[in-house]
Amino acid sequence: MTTTHGHVPARPPRRTDARLNRERLIATAQEVFAEAGPEASLNEVARRAGVGPGTLYRHFPNRSALVTAVLRDRIETLCELAETLSSSQSADGALTQWLHAFLVHARVNQGLGGALMIEEPVAPGLDCHRLILDTAANLLAQAQRRGTARADLTADDLVQLVVGIALSTARGHDAQQPDRLLALVLDATYGTPLQNQ
């Protein structure tokens, strides 16, 4: 088969470049948002990613689209961690380590942390609250089946407690306080169920 041109079409490489640019923009946005919050300069995101503002806006036409992509990436990473922990740790070890990771994510997200727990999807197909709650529920159920976690605890209880720790210590000066508070939550998680008075 002959062609009229001496090279292969450029479209596949362009798609590859576009995918790499998108991934680099998301990774860079995570860093910039962690430093300056979700209102950080999008031009700074583009500059650090090594692309022009036009490239950023071709992938993410507005700030909301970029925030959504960052949230999606964070949540997918968090959910993948749960699967890894479940296959390599005991049930209570997997739950404990995942809750520590969830706390770190919620704190690092700063302004994005609140968006993680909204009741309505940020974008079609991305329901942050449901994804996180389902992950916590699976881990908790495994620990409850093993008899290590108290049976009267719900995944929503755990998620709300960890989010509460993240929000209440966001501007604190005691760097150890979040871990101490989570330790109390974990003590209660594996403690004796409260008896009716």
Residue pairs with C-beta under 8 A, 6 or more apart in sequence:
18 59
21 49
21 51
21 55
21 59
22 59
22 69
24 49
24 50
24 51
25 45
25 46
25 49
25 51
25 55
25 56
25 59
25 60
25 66
26 66
26 69
26 70
26 73
27 49
27 73
28 45
28 48
28 49
29 45
29 66
29 69
29 70
30 70
30 73
30 74
31 48
32 40
32 41
32 44
32 45
32 48
33 40
33 67
33 70
33 109
33 110
33 111
33 112
34 108
34 109
34 110
36 44
37 110
37 111
38 63
38 67
38 110
38 111
38 112
38 115
39 63
39 111
42 53
42 56
42 63
42 66
43 53
45 56
45 66
46 52
46 53
46 55
46 56
49 56
56 66
60 66
60 69
64 122
64 123
65 123
67 112
67 115
67 122
68 122
68 123
68 126
70 112
71 112
71 115
71 116
71 122
71 126
71 128
72 126
74 105
74 109
74 112
74 116
75 116
75 126
75 128
75 131
75 132
78 98
78 101
78 102
78 105
78 132
78 135
79 131
79 132
79 135
81 98
81 101
82 94
82 98
82 135
82 138
82 139
85 93
85 94
85 97
85 98
85 139
86 94
86 138
86 139
86 142
88 94
89 97
90 146
90 148
91 139
91 142
91 143
91 145
91 146
91 148
91 149
92 143
92 146
92 148
92 149
92 190
94 139
94 142
94 143
95 139
95 140
95 142
95 143
95 149
95 189
96 186
98 135
98 136
98 139
99 136
99 158
99 162
99 182
99 185
99 186
100 179
100 182
102 132
102 136
102 159
102 162
103 162
103 165
103 166
103 178
103 182
105 113
105 116
106 113
106 116
106 162
106 163
106 166
106 167
107 113
107 166
107 169
107 170
107 178
109 115
109 116
110 170
113 163
113 166
113 167
113 170
114 167
115 122
115 128
116 128
116 129
116 132
116 163
117 128
117 129
117 132
117 159
117 163
118 128
118 129
119 129
120 127
121 127
121 128
122 128
132 159
133 155
133 156
133 159
134 155
136 155
136 158
136 159
137 155
140 149
140 153
140 154
140 155
140 158
143 149
143 189
143 190
144 150
144 151
144 153
148 190
149 189
149 190
150 188
150 189
150 190
150 191
150 192
150 193
151 193
152 193
152 194
153 188
153 189
158 185
158 189
161 185
162 182
162 185
165 178
165 181
165 182
165 185
166 178
169 177
169 178
169 181
